[in-house]
Amino acid sequence: MIRASLTGVDAPITGLSNHVRTWAGRSTCPPFFYLLLRHLVLSLAIIAQPLAADAKGVYQTPEDFVKEVFGGQVPPPQTLWLTQDIARGAEKILGHPLRLLRVHYWAKGSLSVWVLEETGKEQPITTGIVVDSGKVAQMRVLIYRENRGDEVRQPFFLDQFKGAGLQQDDELNRHIDGVSGATLSTRALIKLARLALFFDQQRHGSP
């Protein structure tokens, strides 16, 4: 017969039902039940630790994203130098200075690809944005570093940006519904969409 020593005393596994009946109705748990409960709680805590970090991830490298957009035929990178006026416009969109001298992008005809970052709650979100003819053609979260809120990388959210353009005040010309529990990440991605559209205008010399 298989035996267990949950309380330090060997007892048959089949005898646990007798202990349950013996302790039924008492206000305290038997020692072996306490040990089982504690073991269960500790096990769940250990399992939950990696789950808390599940939101983080490298979903696609920027290099692979650019290759995908151009079907493997990636054009040479180009450079947008951040003049004083462009830097001022970027700061207006982001709400803080963009501490860069230049931004690299890839372009072919009316299409341009930008890999940009903006902080959500605490960590930067790396995003790939495709602009075609002055409108967002595709948007994808490439690297998400926050512990929560990665729902913003799902198509149900990102598809809202397709076809969006800029108004005269550099705001998007459409409303973007946010994601519950990911307000700051939502705002960050809206800013990045605006910034990519703004940069695309600047590469054409638009005011």
N, C-alpha and C positions, 0 to 999 in steps of 0.2 A: 504493500500500500504506500502511495506517495505521501510524504509527511512534510509539514512546514513548521518553521520555528519563528513565527511572527512575534511572539511574546517572550522569546527566549526559552520556551519549553516546547519540545517536540509535540505536535498534535496532528492527527490525520486531517487532510484537506476536507474530507467528507464530513468532518464534525463541525464545520463552520456554521451550518444551519442551526445546530444545537446552541451555539453561543449566541446567535441572533435571537433565538427565543428566550434565552436566559436573560439577555440584557434589554429585551423589549420593554418599553414603558419606563425605563430609568432615565434620569435627567442628564447623565453623563455617558460618554462613549467609552466602550471597552478599549483597553490599551491597543490591541491589534487594529481596531478600526481607526484609532487616532493615527497610528503609524501609516496605515493605508492611505488615509486622507492627506496626511502630510506629504507622502510620496507622490500622490496624484497632483497636488498643488505645485510641488517643485518641478514635476515633469512638465506641467502645462506652462510654467514660467520659462523653462528652458526652451520649449517649443516656440513660445511667443516671441522670444528675442529675435530670431531671424525674420519672423513675420513683420516685425516693426520696421525693419529696414528694407522690406520688399519694394517700397516705392522707388528706391534708388536704383539707377541702372544706366548702362551705356546701351541704348537701343540700336544705335547705328553710328558709326564713326562719321565725322564730317567728310572725310575722303570718299567713303562709300556712298554717301548721300549725293555728292557732286557727280560721281561716276554714274549713279543711277539716273539722275536727271538728264544727263547728256548721252545716255546709252553707251557709256564707256569711252566715248570720244570727247574727252575733257579739253576745252580750249585753254590756252595759257591764262593764268590769273592776271587780273588787272587791278589797278590801285586807284582808290578814291582818296585824294589828299584832303584832310579836314582843315579847310581854310577857316578863318575866323567866323565867317558867315555860316558855313556848314556846321561848325562846332556849336555855334549858338543855336541853330535850329535843332540839332540833336539834343542839346541840353534842355530845350523847351519840351521836347517829346518825352525824354526820360525823367525829367525832374531833377537831374543832377548832371554834372559835367561828365562827358565821355573822354576819359583820359587816354586818348589815342591820337597819334599824328596822322595815321592813314588806316584805311580799311581795304582789305583784299576782297575781290569778288570775281565771279566768272560770268561771262556774257557771250551770247550768240544771237545776233539779230535783235529782236525786241525782248528777248528773254535774258534775265539776270538772276544769279543765284548768290544768296548771302548767308553766311554762317555767323550768327550774332548771339550775344549773351546778355542776359539781364538777371539781376537777383530777384528771386521770389520772396520767400520769407527770410531766409538766411543765406541760401546758397545760389550760385548762378545757374541758370537754365540755358543750356546750349541748344539753339534752334536753327534749323535750316529753312530758309524761306525762298520760294521761287516767285519772281515777279515777271509778268508777261504783259506787255502793252499797258503798263501803269496800273495793273491790278494783281492782287495776290492769286497765283495759280496753284500754289501748294505750300503747306506749312507743316513742319514735322519737328517734334521734340526729339533731339538726338541724344542728349545726356541730361538726366534728371538727378539732382543731388539731394533734394529734400527728403525727409523721412515720410512725409505724407503729401497728398494732393496730386499724385501722378495721374489722376484721371484727366488732367489737361492734355495728356498725350494721346488720348483716344479720339478716333475720327468724329464721334458725335459732337465734340467740342471744336476741333480744328477745322472741320468742314465748314464751319460758319464763316471762316475767313476767305473762302474761295470767292473770287470776284470782287472783293473789297478794294476800294481805292481811297485816296485822300481827298478831303475837302480843302477849301482855302485855308482853314485854320489848322491844317495838318492833323485833324481828327479823322477817324475812319468814317466813311459815308454810310455805315450801317451799324446797328446795335449788335453787340456780342453778348450772348447770355453767359453768365459766369457759372463756375462749378462750385457747388456747395462744399464748404470745407477747404477750398483752394482759392480763396479770394485774391491773395497776394500773387500767386502763380498766374491766375487769370489776368490780373493787371499787367504783370510782367510780359506776358505773351502779346497782349494788345499793344503795349509799347513797342515790342520788337517788330510787329507787323507794320506799325506806323513808321518805324525807323527804316525798315527795308524799303518801303515805298518812297520815303523821303530821299534816301540815298539813291534810289533808282532815278528819281527826278534829277538829282544833282549830277549824275553821270551824263545826262543828256543836256546839262546846262540849264535846266528849268529853274525858275525863281523859287 
